[in-house]
Amino acid sequence: MPFVGAKRQAAHKNVVDAAKEAGVKQIVYTSLVNADDPTNPSVEKKDHIYTENYIKDSGLDYIFLRNSQYAEAMITNYFTYVKGDGVLKNNQGDGLMAYISRQDCGKAAVYALASNDYHSAILNINGSEAMTISKFIEIGNEATGINVSYQEITDEQNYAIFDAMGVPRTTDGKFKKDSEAPFSSDGMVTFGQAIREGKMGLKTGDF
């Protein structure tokens, strides 16, 4: 759902209730890495753990696919700064993330749907290498021949950048049409904070 908080949780609850009423036996849910860590500051994490717990409490069988950060989102972010001053600025610092493509997450979901191997399962769907944002940029520079650098900034400075781009703080705000950052800054800044604090560095061979 393209919103965060109580509205999203209510929508997820409705889907689970409708599925159970329709006789669905198992739900495959795309969640977020480390969703069950109460110290993870990501605001989206709250919706994911709410939904995971609601599915568990419903009595339905489940597979939770806890996806890592989508690589495509970071590639878009990379080129945003290519068009700017060439210095990618965010609050991730030296935190680790095992980026993975949406296509690979889709493959994992298809396999989970087609398989009878997993019941009451939690799988972490992440890439083959946990890396810093600096390493991600280095790979981007090698692939493109462009020279982007990285600058760590504070959470408040990160909010200020998104404010200047016209990105609303929450998903209840007004989004700029065709925005290169079609997500609320609350989501992005707290996600960066979670990476910086080591909450997103989990890497497994589940994929």
N, C-alpha and C positions, 0 to 999 in steps of 0.2 A: 504494500500500500504506500502511496506517495505522501504519507504524513506520519508524524511521530507522536507518541503519547496516548492519552486515553481514547482518542478517536480510532487510532490504529488497533489498540488492544480490543476495543469493542468490535471492530470489523473482523479481527481474527477469531474472536469468540463466536461470532455469528457463523463463520465458515465451519468451525469445528462442530458447533451444534447442528448445523444443517447436514454436514457429512454423516454424523452419528445417526441422525433421524432417517437419513436415506439408506442406511445399512452399510456404510463404508466401514471396513474392518481395520484398515491401517492408514495412517497419514504420514506422508513424507514431507517434512517441513524444512525449508531453508532458513537456517538460523545464522548465528554469528559466533566466530571463534571466541572461546572463553566467556560464553554468555552467562554461565552460572557463577562467575566470580563476583561476589558482592562489592569488591573494591575496584572493579572495572568501571571507570567513570563515563564510558560511552553512553549517551542518552538512548541510542537505538538498542543497546544491550538490554535495557529495561523491558522493552516491548518483546524482545526475543525470549527472555527467560519467563516472562508472563505467559507467553503463548506455549512454550515448552511445558510449563507446569500445568497449564489448563488442559493440554492434550493428555498429559499423564493422568491427571485427575479424572478425565472423561472415561478412562478405562479402555480406550482404543490402543491398539498396537501402534508403534511409531518408529520412524527413522528420522533422527534429527541430523541434518547436514549443516554443520557449523562452518560456513564459508569464511575464508580469509578475504582481505581487501581485493577487489577486482583490479587486475592490472590495467585494464582499459581506462579506468577512472584516473589512475596515476599518469597514464600516457597523455590523456587530455590535459591534466594538470601541468605536465612537463611542457606541452606546446603552448599553453597559456603564457608561461613565462618566457618561452622562446620569442613570442610576439611582444613581450614587454622588455625588461632591461636585462634579461638573460640570467637573472638570479632567482632561483626558486626559493621562496620563503615560506616556511611553515613551522609548526611547533613540535614536530616529531622528534627532533634531536637525533640521538644515536639509537633510538628504539628499533626493534626488529619486527619485520612483517614478511610472511611467506606469500607474496603476491601470487594470484592465480587468475587465469582468464575466465571470463563468463562462459566461454565455450566449454572449457574443461569442467566448470561447475555444472553446466548443463549435462555433460556426459555422465558425471557422477549421479545426478538426479535420475537420468534415464536408467542407468544401471540399477539404482536403488528400486525404482518402480518395477523393473522387469525381473528382479531377483527375488528368490524366496529365502535368501541366506541371512537376512537381517531382521531381528525382532527386538523391540525395545532397545534400539541401538542409537548410539551417539557417535557420529563420525566427523572428524575434522578434515575439511576439504581445503587443502592448501597446497601451495607450490613446492617445488623441490628444494628451494633455498630460502632460508630466513635472512633478510638483508636490511640494511639501513636505507633510508631515502637517498643518502649520498651514493651508495652502491647502485641503486636504481638509476640515478641520474648518470652515473658513469657508463652504465650499459646503454642508456639512451644516447649519450654523446658518441659512443663507439658506433652505434647503429646509424646515426644521422650525420655525423661529422660536425655537428653543432657543439658549441662549448657553453653549456649551462652549468652554473655553479649552485651551491646550496648555502643558505643562510638560516640558521635557527633563530626563531623569534619567540616571544612570549605568547601566551594564550591571548592576552588582551590585544597585542599587536596583530595577531592573526585575525581576531574579530574585526579589527579596524580595516584590514585589507578587504575582507569580505563586505564590510559596510560600504567601502568605496566602490566596490564592484556592483552594488545594488542587490546583494544577496541578503534575504531576510534572516533574522536570527532564528526564527522558528518556522515550521512548515505551515503555520497559520498566516504567515506574512504573504506579501505579493511578490511573485517571482517574475523576473525580467524575461521576456520572450526570447527563446533561443539562447538562454544563458549558458555559458561554459561551466557554470557551477550550479546545476539545477537541484541543489540540496541546501537545506538550511545550515547556517553557520554554526548553530548549536551542535548539530550532528557532526560536522566536519572538525570543529575545534576539539570537541570532547573525544572524538575518535583519534585525532592526533595526540592528544594528551594520554590516551590509553596506550598508544604505541610507545610514546616516550617513557612511560612508567613501566614498560615491560609486560603489559597485560595482553599483548597481541602476538607475542613472539613464538607461540606454540607451533611446532611443526611435527607432523606425524606422516606415516606412509599410507594413511587411509585412502587417499585419492588413487 
